[in-house]
Amino acid sequence: MTDLVHIGSRDWPEEQNEQSSHGLPVPIEIQREDKATIPEVPSPKAACTNQLDEKHISVQGEAGTDPATTKVPIHTPQGQGQGPDHVDIDVAPIPPPDVGLQPWLQVIAGHFLMFNSWGLVVSYGSFQTYYTTQIAHSGNYPLQSASKNASAIAWIGSIQNTLLLVGGALGGKYFDAGYFRQMLGLGTFLVVFGTLMTSLVKEYYQAVLAQGVCVGLGMGMLLVPSVALPSTWFHKRRGLAVGIVSSGASLGGIVIPIGLRHSISSVGFGWAVRILALMSLVTLLVSNLLIRQRLPPRPAKGARFIEYQALREQREFALWTAGQFVTYFGFFGFYNYVEAWAESIGLDRQSSGGGFPLEYLLPVLNAASILGRLIPCFIADYTGPLNIQGPSLFVTALLVFVWIPCRTLGGLLAITVLYGFFSGAVIATPPAVVASMTEDLRRFGGRMGVMFLTMACSSLVGPPVMGAIIEMHGGSYDAAKVYAGAMIMGGTVFVWLSRLSKTGFRVVVKA
């Protein structure tokens, strides 16, 4: 009978710190599972050297994670009794490379994936404005029956955003299992196909199915690979890498609204959306060609879609997740409604005399968000991502409250730039926060699933609730702004409680 034994390694004195020809540390003692001492076992060093090629060795590890376990065959000489046929050897984890061409190619791939996921989400305000204003004025568009109802139109973007996050939640298990290429292929097809179908819609429900459901599901397939793969290729520069990837959403928020506005005026809505589909196809093909997975897959059998146990294991993670849940009830209100609000109070007339065109509000917001994703994430490599997200959330909430009395174009532009910067930090830092709270990065996808699911629940109802509040108050946006600011401030409280749980009352500490 064969038994599985464990060989534990520890730091030896320098003169005894030998290594085998394959770089495995020489073990110092062997014990069976029942802790009984094995009297005589041939040298594992010799076994590793002589028999290493006889059976497959799999090594899994990550900097800051549990050590890797390697199975090595051991042959017991005849006449020596029965011994183990394998040993489990703990080997040092292989750290992320941090440098070289391949890690930065993953950043480029993730950047384009983010362009076609969150980039579409933060650009939906252009669709919201178009559906609720120009359609109603033209009187000949198929969606005009719902165009005057801000809440009904908001459901299209909310469903899209929610399915993006749900896909991220449920896709974590398959990402950990190594199915990232299948996820990318399916996501690419759904995003491109759904966008093409959006150009052909004739009824409101068709827009919901094409733009909301189909594109949303496709974006969900792209989300986990876009944020998870670059994180596993970097350790010291993880914050900067995640920031560059996340800035793809801001780039999408600049290019897509401007492109739509000019294309709609020149070639019409249908062809404008088809051009958007072509742009998505080209950029997603680049990502499919470049992306690579560094860590070995984690078996899907027995793995969970969502690592719910993490909420019980880590109080700071549970508090931080609660903060994201509360925040996203109001977070996208500014993105979705700022253009429509500006037109509703006549700021378009202030800009008509050679001033600032309102259709560039979202591009300005997302341009500022690029800096908000890059600079704070670079600083987060030194301070810790939690120390960046907490203050950024607080300032974001304050800016929503400052938005309430704003009635001038200059004031709105200032708020837009600042909101873009600090909200960019809020969006960019969560993957780095989850990674910093995850000891075994092979569980990273499942923990990201917890985060995405909580965001999805609140993102689904947040913008429509704001739309309903606007309708209840006769088109006034002030009460909806109060609601959005209160939700973000509530999320801020939970994030600060998370930091307190993690670091105590220490002020100057990396978290």
C-alpha positions as CSV (number, residue, x, y, z in Angstrom):
1,M,0.0,0.0,0.0
2,T,1.2,3.5,-0.8
3,D,0.8,6.4,1.6
4,L,1.1,10.1,0.9
5,V,3.7,11.9,2.9
6,H,4.6,15.5,3.3
7,I,8.1,16.9,3.1
8,G,8.3,20.3,4.7
9,S,11.0,22.8,4.0
10,R,12.4,25.5,6.2
11,D,15.3,27.9,6.2
12,W,18.6,26.1,6.7
13,P,22.0,27.5,7.7
14,E,23.8,28.8,4.7
15,E,26.3,26.0,4.6
16,Q,23.4,23.4,4.5
17,N,21.1,25.2,2.1
18,E,21.5,22.8,-0.8
19,Q,19.2,22.5,-3.8
20,S,18.6,19.8,-6.2
21,S,19.5,20.1,-9.8
22,H,15.9,21.1,-10.4
23,G,15.9,24.0,-7.9
24,L,13.8,22.1,-5.2
25,P,14.8,22.7,-1.6
26,V,16.3,19.6,0.1
27,P,13.7,18.4,2.7
28,I,14.8,17.8,6.3
29,E,12.2,15.3,7.6
30,I,9.5,13.0,6.4
31,Q,6.3,12.2,8.1
32,R,3.2,10.2,7.2
33,E,-0.3,11.6,7.5
34,D,-0.7,9.8,10.8
35,K,2.5,11.5,12.0
36,A,4.3,8.2,12.4
37,T,8.0,8.4,11.5
38,I,9.2,6.6,8.5
39,P,12.4,4.7,9.4
40,E,14.1,4.6,6.1
41,V,13.3,6.4,2.9
42,P,15.7,6.9,0.1
43,S,17.0,10.4,-0.4
44,P,14.2,12.6,-1.9
45,K,16.9,14.6,-3.5
46,A,18.0,11.6,-5.4
47,A,14.4,10.7,-6.2
48,C,13.8,14.1,-7.5
49,T,16.9,14.0,-9.6
50,N,16.5,10.5,-11.0
51,Q,12.7,10.2,-11.3
52,L,11.5,13.7,-11.9
53,D,10.5,13.0,-15.5
54,E,8.4,9.9,-14.7
55,K,5.3,11.7,-13.6
56,H,3.8,15.2,-14.2
57,I,4.7,17.9,-11.7
58,S,2.3,20.8,-11.3
59,V,3.4,23.9,-9.4
60,Q,1.0,26.5,-8.3
61,G,1.9,29.6,-6.4
62,E,1.8,33.3,-6.2
63,A,3.6,36.0,-4.3
64,G,1.9,36.4,-1.0
65,T,-0.1,33.2,-1.4
66,D,0.1,29.7,0.0
67,P,3.2,27.8,-1.1
68,A,3.0,25.6,-4.1
69,T,2.6,21.9,-3.7
70,T,4.7,19.6,-6.0
71,K,4.2,15.8,-6.3
72,V,7.5,14.0,-6.8
73,P,7.7,10.2,-7.2
74,I,9.8,8.2,-4.8
75,H,10.8,4.5,-5.4
76,T,11.4,2.3,-2.4
77,P,14.2,-0.3,-3.2
78,Q,13.1,-3.9,-3.1
79,G,13.5,-5.5,0.3
80,Q,13.2,-2.2,2.2
81,G,9.5,-2.6,2.8
82,Q,6.7,-0.5,1.4
83,G,7.2,3.2,1.2
84,P,5.4,6.1,-0.5
85,D,5.3,6.5,-4.2
86,H,4.8,10.3,-4.1
87,V,5.8,13.1,-1.8
88,D,4.3,16.6,-1.5
89,I,7.0,19.2,-1.5
90,D,6.4,22.8,-0.6
91,V,8.3,25.0,-3.0
92,A,8.7,28.7,-3.0
93,P,6.0,30.6,-4.9
94,I,6.9,32.1,-8.3
95,P,6.4,35.9,-8.0
96,P,4.8,37.9,-10.9
97,P,7.4,39.1,-13.4
98,D,6.4,42.8,-13.1
99,V,8.7,43.6,-16.0
100,G,9.1,42.5,-19.6
101,L,7.0,42.7,-22.8
102,Q,4.3,40.1,-21.9
103,P,3.0,41.8,-18.7
104,W,2.5,45.0,-20.6
105,L,0.8,43.3,-23.5
106,Q,-1.8,42.1,-21.0
107,V,-2.3,45.7,-19.9
108,I,-3.0,46.7,-23.5
109,A,-5.4,43.7,-23.9
110,G,-7.2,44.6,-20.7
111,H,-7.4,48.3,-21.7
112,F,-9.3,47.4,-24.8
113,L,-11.6,45.0,-22.9
114,M,-12.4,47.7,-20.5
115,F,-13.1,50.1,-23.4
116,N,-15.8,47.7,-24.6
117,S,-17.3,47.0,-21.2
118,W,-17.2,49.9,-18.7
119,G,-16.6,52.3,-21.6
120,L,-20.0,51.5,-23.0
121,V,-21.6,51.9,-19.5
122,V,-20.1,55.3,-18.8
123,S,-21.2,56.4,-22.3
124,Y,-24.8,55.5,-21.9
125,G,-25.6,59.0,-20.9
126,S,-25.4,59.9,-24.6
127,F,-28.1,57.3,-25.4
128,Q,-30.2,58.5,-22.4
129,T,-30.1,62.1,-23.7
130,Y,-30.7,61.1,-27.3
131,Y,-33.7,58.9,-26.4
132,T,-35.3,61.4,-24.1
133,T,-34.8,64.6,-26.1
134,Q,-34.2,64.3,-29.8
135,I,-36.5,61.3,-30.2
136,A,-39.3,63.1,-28.6
137,H,-38.8,66.2,-30.6
138,S,-38.6,64.4,-34.0
139,G,-41.8,62.5,-33.4
140,N,-40.9,59.7,-35.8
141,Y,-38.7,57.3,-33.9
142,P,-40.0,53.9,-32.8
143,L,-39.0,54.5,-29.1
144,Q,-40.9,57.8,-28.8
145,S,-43.6,56.1,-26.7
146,A,-41.1,55.6,-23.9
147,S,-38.8,58.6,-24.7
148,K,-40.5,61.0,-22.3
149,N,-40.2,58.6,-19.4
150,A,-36.7,59.0,-17.9
151,S,-37.1,56.0,-15.7
152,A,-38.1,53.7,-18.6
153,I,-35.1,54.8,-20.7
154,A,-32.8,54.4,-17.7
155,W,-33.8,50.7,-17.4
156,I,-31.9,50.0,-20.6
157,G,-28.6,51.2,-19.2
158,S,-29.3,49.7,-15.8
159,I,-29.9,46.3,-17.2
160,Q,-26.8,46.6,-19.3
161,N,-24.7,47.7,-16.3
162,T,-26.2,45.0,-14.0
163,L,-25.6,42.1,-16.5
164,L,-22.0,43.4,-16.9
165,L,-21.5,43.0,-13.1
166,V,-23.5,39.7,-12.9
167,G,-21.4,38.3,-15.7
168,G,-18.3,39.4,-13.7
169,A,-19.7,37.7,-10.6
170,L,-20.5,34.4,-12.3
171,G,-17.5,34.4,-14.6
172,G,-15.0,34.3,-11.8
173,K,-15.2,30.5,-11.3
174,Y,-14.6,29.8,-15.0
175,F,-11.8,32.3,-15.1
176,D,-10.1,30.6,-12.2
177,A,-10.6,27.3,-14.0
178,G,-8.8,28.6,-17.1
179,Y,-11.7,29.2,-19.5
180,F,-10.7,32.8,-20.1
181,R,-10.4,32.4,-23.9
182,Q,-14.0,31.0,-24.2
183,M,-15.2,33.9,-22.1
184,L,-13.5,36.4,-24.4
185,G,-14.8,34.7,-27.5
186,L,-18.4,34.7,-26.3
187,G,-18.2,38.2,-24.9
188,T,-16.8,39.5,-28.2
189,F,-19.6,38.0,-30.2
190,L,-22.4,39.2,-27.9
191,V,-21.1,42.8,-27.7
192,V,-20.7,43.1,-31.4
193,F,-24.0,41.3,-32.3
194,G,-26.0,43.2,-29.7
195,T,-24.6,46.5,-30.9
196,L,-25.5,45.7,-34.5
197,M,-29.1,44.7,-33.4
198,T,-29.4,48.0,-31.5
199,S,-29.0,49.8,-34.9
200,L,-32.1,47.9,-36.2
201,V,-34.5,48.2,-33.2
202,K,-38.1,49.2,-34.0
203,E,-39.7,48.9,-30.5
204,Y,-38.7,49.7,-27.0
205,Y,-38.6,46.1,-25.9
206,Q,-36.1,45.4,-28.7
207,A,-33.8,48.0,-27.4
208,V,-34.0,46.5,-24.0
209,L,-33.1,43.0,-25.4
210,A,-30.4,44.2,-27.8
211,Q,-28.7,47.0,-26.0
212,G,-29.5,46.0,-22.4
213,V,-29.5,42.2,-22.3
214,C,-27.3,41.1,-25.2
215,V,-24.6,43.7,-24.9
216,G,-24.7,43.5,-21.1
217,L,-24.1,39.8,-21.1
218,G,-21.2,40.2,-23.5
219,M,-19.6,42.9,-21.4
220,G,-20.0,40.6,-18.4
221,M,-17.9,37.9,-20.1
222,L,-15.2,40.5,-20.7
223,L,-15.1,42.0,-17.3
224,V,-13.2,39.4,-15.2
225,P,-10.4,38.8,-17.7
226,S,-9.9,42.5,-18.1
227,V,-9.3,43.2,-14.4
228,A,-8.0,39.8,-13.2
229,L,-5.3,38.9,-15.7
230,P,-3.2,42.1,-15.5
231,S,-3.4,41.8,-11.7
232,T,-1.7,38.4,-11.8
233,W,1.2,39.7,-13.9
234,F,2.2,42.5,-11.6
235,H,2.9,42.8,-7.9
236,K,5.0,46.0,-7.2
237,R,3.3,47.8,-10.1
238,R,-0.1,46.3,-9.8
239,G,-1.8,49.6,-9.0
240,L,-0.4,51.3,-12.0
241,A,-1.2,48.3,-14.3
242,V,-4.8,48.2,-13.1
243,G,-5.1,52.0,-13.5
244,I,-3.9,51.8,-17.1
245,V,-6.4,49.0,-17.8
246,S,-9.2,50.9,-16.1
247,S,-8.4,54.0,-18.2
248,G,-9.8,52.1,-21.2
249,A,-13.3,52.8,-19.8
250,S,-12.5,56.5,-19.7
251,L,-11.2,56.4,-23.2
252,G,-14.4,54.7,-24.3
253,G,-16.3,57.4,-22.5
254,I,-14.5,60.0,-24.6
255,V,-14.5,58.4,-28.0
256,I,-18.0,56.8,-28.0
257,P,-20.1,59.9,-27.1
258,I,-18.3,62.2,-29.5
259,G,-18.3,59.6,-32.2
260,L,-22.0,59.0,-31.7
261,R,-23.0,62.6,-31.8
262,H,-21.1,63.4,-35.0
263,S,-22.1,60.2,-36.7
264,I,-25.8,60.5,-35.9
265,S,-25.9,64.0,-37.3
266,S,-24.1,62.9,-40.5
267,V,-25.3,59.3,-41.3
268,G,-28.2,58.8,-38.8
269,F,-28.6,56.7,-35.7
270,G,-28.5,53.3,-37.4
271,W,-25.2,53.7,-39.2
272,A,-23.7,55.5,-36.2
273,V,-24.3,52.4,-34.0
274,R,-23.0,50.1,-36.7
275,I,-19.7,52.1,-36.8
276,L,-19.6,51.6,-33.0
277,A,-20.0,47.9,-33.5
278,L,-17.1,47.8,-36.0
279,M,-14.9,49.7,-33.6
280,S,-15.8,47.2,-30.9
281,L,-15.0,44.3,-33.2
282,V,-11.5,45.6,-34.1
283,T,-10.4,46.4,-30.5
284,L,-11.8,43.2,-29.1
285,L,-9.9,41.1,-31.7
286,V,-6.7,42.8,-30.6
287,S,-7.4,41.8,-27.0
288,N,-8.2,38.2,-28.0
289,L,-4.8,38.0,-29.8
290,L,-2.7,39.5,-27.0
291,I,-4.1,38.1,-23.8
292,R,-2.4,35.3,-21.9
293,Q,-3.0,33.6,-18.5
294,R,0.0,33.3,-16.1
295,L,-1.2,31.2,-13.2
296,P,-2.2,27.5,-13.6
297,P,-6.0,27.0,-13.6
298,R,-7.8,26.1,-10.5
299,P,-10.1,23.0,-10.9
300,A,-13.7,24.1,-11.5
301,K,-15.1,21.0,-9.8
302,G,-16.0,22.0,-6.2
303,A,-15.1,25.6,-6.8
304,R,-17.7,28.2,-6.1
305,F,-19.0,30.9,-8.5
306,I,-18.8,33.4,-5.7
307,E,-16.6,33.1,-2.6
308,Y,-19.3,33.8,-0.1
309,Q,-17.2,32.4,2.7
310,A,-14.8,35.3,2.3
311,L,-17.5,37.5,3.9
312,R,-17.3,35.4,7.0
313,E,-13.5,34.9,7.0
314,Q,-12.6,38.6,6.7
315,R,-14.5,41.3,8.4
316,E,-12.7,44.0,6.5
317,F,-13.6,42.4,3.2
318,A,-17.3,42.2,4.3
319,L,-17.4,45.8,5.4
320,W,-15.7,47.0,2.2
321,T,-18.1,44.9,0.0
322,A,-21.1,46.5,1.9
323,G,-19.6,49.9,1.0
324,Q,-19.6,49.1,-2.7
325,F,-23.2,47.9,-2.4
326,V,-24.4,51.1,-0.9
327,T,-22.3,53.3,-3.1
328,Y,-23.6,52.0,-6.4
329,F,-27.2,52.9,-5.6
330,G,-26.2,56.5,-6.5
331,F,-22.8,56.4,-8.2
332,F,-23.9,56.4,-11.8
333,G,-26.5,59.1,-11.4
334,F,-24.1,61.9,-12.5
335,Y,-22.9,59.9,-15.5
336,N,-26.5,59.1,-16.7
337,Y,-28.3,62.4,-16.0
338,V,-25.8,65.3,-16.1
339,E,-26.5,66.0,-19.8
340,A,-30.2,65.7,-19.6
341,W,-30.3,67.9,-16.4
342,A,-28.2,70.6,-18.1
343,E,-30.6,70.7,-21.0
344,S,-33.6,70.7,-18.8
345,I,-32.5,73.9,-17.0
346,G,-31.5,75.7,-20.2
347,L,-27.7,75.5,-20.0
348,D,-27.7,74.6,-23.7
349,R,-28.8,78.2,-24.3
350,Q,-25.8,79.5,-22.3
351,S,-23.5,77.5,-24.6
352,S,-25.2,78.4,-27.8
353,G,-23.4,81.7,-28.1
354,G,-20.0,80.2,-28.8
355,G,-19.7,78.6,-25.3
356,F,-19.1,75.0,-24.3
357,P,-21.3,72.5,-26.2
358,L,-23.2,70.3,-23.7
359,E,-22.6,67.2,-25.8
360,Y,-19.0,67.3,-24.6
361,L,-19.9,67.1,-20.9
362,L,-19.5,63.3,-20.9
363,P,-16.2,63.3,-22.8
364,V,-14.8,65.9,-20.4
365,L,-16.0,63.8,-17.5
366,N,-14.3,60.7,-18.8
367,A,-11.1,62.6,-19.8
368,A,-10.8,63.7,-16.2
369,S,-11.5,60.1,-15.2
370,I,-8.4,58.9,-17.1
371,L,-6.2,61.0,-14.8
372,G,-8.3,59.8,-11.8
373,R,-7.6,56.2,-12.7
374,L,-3.9,56.6,-13.4
375,I,-2.6,59.0,-10.8
376,P,-4.4,57.6,-7.7
377,C,-3.6,54.0,-8.8
378,F,0.1,54.9,-9.1
379,I,0.0,56.4,-5.6
380,A,-1.8,53.3,-4.4
381,D,1.3,51.2,-5.1
382,Y,2.9,53.1,-2.2
383,T,0.0,53.9,0.1
384,G,-2.3,50.9,-0.5
385,P,-5.5,51.0,-2.6
386,L,-7.9,51.2,0.4
387,N,-6.2,54.5,1.4
388,I,-7.1,55.8,-2.0
389,Q,-10.7,54.7,-2.4
390,G,-11.9,56.0,1.0
391,P,-11.0,59.7,0.5
392,S,-12.0,59.5,-3.2
393,L,-15.5,58.3,-2.3
394,F,-15.8,61.1,0.3
395,V,-15.0,63.8,-2.2
396,T,-17.2,62.2,-4.8
397,A,-20.2,62.4,-2.4
398,L,-19.4,66.0,-1.6
399,L,-19.4,66.9,-5.3
400,V,-22.9,65.4,-5.8
401,F,-24.2,67.7,-3.0
402,V,-22.4,70.7,-4.5
403,W,-24.1,69.8,-7.8
404,I,-27.5,70.5,-6.2
405,P,-27.4,74.4,-6.2
406,C,-25.4,74.6,-9.4
407,R,-27.1,76.6,-12.1
408,T,-24.2,77.9,-14.3
409,L,-22.2,76.3,-17.0
410,G,-18.9,77.2,-15.5
411,G,-19.8,75.7,-12.1
412,L,-21.0,72.5,-13.9
413,L,-17.8,72.2,-15.8
414,A,-15.8,72.4,-12.6
415,I,-17.9,69.8,-10.9
416,T,-17.7,67.6,-14.0
417,V,-13.9,67.6,-14.1
418,L,-13.5,67.0,-10.3
419,Y,-16.2,64.3,-10.3
420,G,-14.5,62.6,-13.2
421,F,-11.2,62.5,-11.5
422,F,-12.3,61.2,-8.1
423,S,-15.0,58.8,-9.5
424,G,-12.2,57.4,-11.7
425,A,-10.3,56.5,-8.6
426,V,-13.4,54.9,-7.1
427,I,-13.9,52.7,-10.2
428,A,-10.3,51.8,-10.7
429,T,-9.2,50.7,-7.2
430,P,-11.6,47.8,-6.4
431,P,-9.6,45.1,-8.2
432,A,-6.4,46.2,-6.4
433,V,-8.3,46.3,-3.0
434,V,-9.6,42.7,-3.6
435,A,-6.1,41.5,-4.5
436,S,-4.7,43.2,-1.4
437,M,-7.2,41.4,0.8
438,T,-6.7,38.0,-0.9
439,E,-3.9,35.8,0.4
440,D,-4.3,33.1,-2.2
441,L,-4.8,34.8,-5.6
442,R,-6.2,31.6,-7.0
443,R,-9.3,32.6,-5.2
444,F,-9.2,36.1,-6.7
445,G,-11.8,35.4,-9.4
446,G,-14.3,34.1,-6.8
447,R,-13.8,37.1,-4.6
448,M,-14.2,39.5,-7.5
449,G,-17.5,37.7,-8.0
450,V,-18.7,38.7,-4.5
451,M,-17.8,42.3,-5.3
452,F,-19.4,42.3,-8.8
453,L,-22.6,40.7,-7.5
454,T,-23.1,43.3,-4.8
455,M,-22.5,46.1,-7.3
456,A,-24.9,44.6,-9.7
457,C,-27.8,44.5,-7.3
458,S,-27.5,48.2,-6.5
459,S,-26.6,49.3,-10.0
460,L,-29.8,47.7,-11.3
461,V,-32.2,49.9,-9.4
462,G,-30.1,53.0,-8.7
463,P,-30.5,55.0,-12.0
464,P,-34.2,54.0,-12.4
465,V,-34.9,55.0,-8.9
466,M,-33.4,58.4,-9.6
467,G,-35.5,58.6,-12.8
468,A,-38.6,57.8,-10.7
469,I,-37.7,60.5,-8.2
470,I,-37.3,63.0,-11.0
471,E,-40.8,62.1,-12.3
472,M,-42.3,62.4,-8.8
473,H,-40.9,65.9,-8.5
474,G,-42.2,67.2,-11.8
475,G,-38.9,67.0,-13.6
476,S,-36.8,68.6,-10.8
477,Y,-33.5,66.8,-10.3
478,D,-32.7,68.1,-6.8
479,A,-34.2,65.3,-4.8
480,A,-32.5,62.7,-7.0
481,K,-29.2,64.5,-6.4
482,V,-29.8,64.3,-2.6
483,Y,-30.5,60.5,-3.0
484,A,-27.3,59.9,-5.0
485,G,-25.1,61.9,-2.7
486,A,-26.5,60.2,0.4
487,M,-25.9,56.7,-1.1
488,I,-22.3,57.5,-1.9
489,M,-21.7,59.0,1.5
490,G,-23.1,55.9,3.1
491,G,-20.8,53.7,1.1
492,T,-17.9,55.9,2.2
493,V,-18.7,55.1,5.9
494,F,-18.5,51.4,5.3
495,V,-15.2,51.7,3.4
496,W,-13.6,53.7,6.3
497,L,-14.9,51.0,8.7
498,S,-13.2,48.4,6.6
499,R,-9.9,50.3,6.8
500,L,-10.4,50.6,10.6
501,S,-10.9,46.9,10.8
502,K,-7.8,46.1,8.8
503,T,-5.3,48.6,10.3
504,G,-6.8,49.8,13.6
505,F,-6.5,53.4,14.5
506,R,-3.1,53.8,12.8
507,V,-3.1,56.7,10.4
508,V,0.1,56.3,8.5
509,V,0.0,52.7,7.3
510,K,-0.3,51.0,3.9
511,A,-3.8,49.5,3.4
